[in-house]
C-alpha cells in the first residue's frame, strides 16, 4: 500500500502543486472574535449606533486595535492574518534527523543507487520521512552539511591509515 502512494507521487506532473489544507484558526483568536461579537451586540446606544469602548474589556480592545493596526500598517496581508485566524507560513525546523537522512541519501547516491531505490530503501527501513518529494527537499536543503560530514569522515579515515 505504501508503494502505491509513493508511485503516485513519483508520477505526478512536475510543477503542479497540490492544494494544502489550510491550518485551523487559533482557537484563542476565535474565542476573542466571538467575545467581541457578543460584546458588540450588547452595546447598542439609544440611537442605534454602537458604543464600542465603553464596555469592551481591555484585553479584547487591545487585541482588536493591535490587529487592525497590523493590517493597516501592511504588516499583515489580510484581516484574517492580522486577527491570527490564518497562521503565518513557517519553515520546518532544521533537525538532526533531517541531516541524518541527508547523510543516508548521500551514502546511497555514492553507491550508485537510483532515487527510486533510495526512497524504497528508506521506506522499508522505517525512516520517519518516506514521501519522495519531502525526501528530495530534505536532501536538497542538507546536501552541503552531509557532503561536509562525508568529507570529514573520509579525511579522518585517511589520517588513521597513516
Secondary structure by P-SEA (a helix, b strand, c coil): caaaaaaaaaacccccccccccccccaaaaaaaaaaaaaaaacccccccccccccccaaaaaaaaaaaaaaaaccccccccccccccccccccccaaaaaaaaaaaaaaaacccaaaaaaaaaaaccccccaaaaaaaaaacaaaaaaaaaaaaaaaaaaac
